Amino acid sequence: MDGERRVHPDCINASNPYHECVEYCFKKIAEAKAKLEKLGLVEAVSGQSRESLADKRIEEESSEEEEEEDEEDSQEPEVDVNQLTGRKKKLFELRLKMSRESLADKRIEEESSEEEEEEDEEDSQEPEVDVNQLTGRKKKLFELRLKMNEARKFNQTDVGSEKKKMEAPTEPKGISKQKWVEARQKKIGKILDANGLDMSKAYMLDTQEAAETKYKKWEKEPTPSGWDVFNQKTLYNAYKKRTKNIQVDIEEYNRMRAADPEFYREASSLQYGKAPKISKDKIDKMAKELHDREEKRQEFSRRRKFREEKDIDSINDRNEHFNKKIERAFGKYTLEIKNNLERGTALPD
Amino acid sequence: MVSVCEKDSKLPRPTRVKNKSPAAVQITAEQLLREARERQEPEVLPSEHSITDSTELSDYRLRRRKEFEDRVSRGGRSDVQVWVNYARWEESQKDYARARSVWERALKDHHRNHALWVKYAESEMKNKFVNSARHVWDRAVYLLPRVDQLWYKYSHMEEMLGNIAGARQIFERWMNWSPDQQGWLSFAKFELRYNETERARSIYERFFLCHPKASSFIRYAEFEVKCGEVSRARDVYERAMEKLEGDYEEAEMLYLAFAEFEQGCNEFQRARVIYKFALDHIPIGRAEELYTRFIAFEKQHGDKQGIEDAIVGRRRTL
């Protein structure tokens, strides 16, 4: 691939064997040259580096540019920094750092920290060319700026990680299921894309064993019906569901524990009859929960669709209801007889 | 009977049927039914009548009470629902003393009906009579200690009211009756809800003293794994292995669970040892599941020699 590559020798990416210079590269080269020429004025240099960076980041939000302006603004008095003595200088630097932090906090939702790091890297790249030529004051200023950048970087990464922590608090019992599901979806999505498949064909990624376990799941036990609906297992499940809605108040629990000497009482404790003072809202909550349960109970039996049958075998609504009950109970036994009657003659069997 | 000889009413003489063959068009039963249905007159309901003053109200109440009492005395022996409707109506009239008396009368005949107890207690709870509800639950649980639903609901009520110590006492009382697995598990879950892991552990210990079966050990070990105490889980499994030496079916389940657990901990050597131990100890006829799992395990984590050994071992038994 060496042939004819259009690479400007002054381009910073010249060492990259696959790089080919484009307009952007030429622009950068021109700027670097201009900078070398304008070595004298530190402010001009900084202004230009800021401007050049702004040119680069066309897509980025304006707030960043605002910060640049802020930085420029805050840099103006910096010229005096070198004239400030010890303590005042430190105070000034601290104040700068704090202003940086506040700006960074504002911006964290809008941009990713990566872009910041990029910018910082580029930041630190530009002046590096001149570092050996900067003397006393300018050198100190340069170092100060480096420190500020570093501080900004650290702040942003910290804020980012804090935000992540806030959003997904660690579960006491392992990784949250939702996160696991999301991670898995992503993984599957990636593999599917690699094979050119669609999400709908996700099942093609399953191994044979996994597929077999899935089939096993389909062969579930039939749901209980009739009188069996209230068997022990279903009652236990209903209780479990209700306990999920209990709001556990740990502080109140600890308070009660501290107050009551017989908190862990045995079955035969004499504290049985004595009930603690129960606040009204707890009672209301309990009553409300019972009302909710009752409403849920209404939905237990689904209303069936009314079919206008061709066959009417009742003279009345009550009669119809009765016929339905009878059919449910005896239908399967009297099927033969019914068919015979419909036909008119019995089959010889 | 009207005498036909009366001169006033001259009914036409019944004509004699001449043609006794069936008509060409016969009416079907279906048609009869359809016609009957269509010609139904709407049911006559008592007219809607709004109550305007207190005398009318008391009249209405009297009337309904009489109806209910009739119904109850007529069919009350077998039908609990009539009692329930009566009591609920009294509650809707906000006459709680009467409602209670109706409930009590119902219970006199149907004290074995746990649903009736549940309905009574829930009605007290809904109307926010907490101490009455407690009283009812206490009686119910005293009379029908083997009905789990009563215990669940009683402890749930105390938990909802925030009386955790009371709820704990109820659970303890229940455990004295040695209920089945679900009862113990719900007690342990209750303790875990308040982060009392030590107590939950002691409950699990009592649990498998009461039910020395493989499933209880496995549950205990799962609990320990959930708490992150892997070494304790291992202890549990080892204790279980000692206890369940004799019973083969139980032991098989236990070995499988133990081996899976070790696989989960990435302790493959131990898992292998367990599988081999299990295969040695269980009579060959029953070890089907064990073999399949062992072979799968070896395929995943073993070397070629191991896999071959396992498969050969299996073939030999078949």
Interface residues (C-beta under 8 A of the other chain):
Chain A: K173 G174 E209 Q232 K233 L235 Y236 Y239 K240 R242 T243 I246 V248 D249 I250 E252 Y253 M256 D260 E262 F263 Y264 R265 E266 A267 S269 Q271 Y272 A275 P276 I278 S279 K282 I283 D284 K285 M286 A287 E289 L290 H291 D311 I312 D313 S314 I315 N316
Chain B: E30 L33 R34 A36 R37 Q40 E122 M125 K126 N127 K128 V130 N131 R134 D148 Q149 Y152 K153 H156 M157 E159 M160 L161 G162 N163 I164 A165 G166 R168 Q169 E172 R173 M175 N176 D180 Q182 S186 K189 F190 R193 Y194 N195 R199 K226 A296
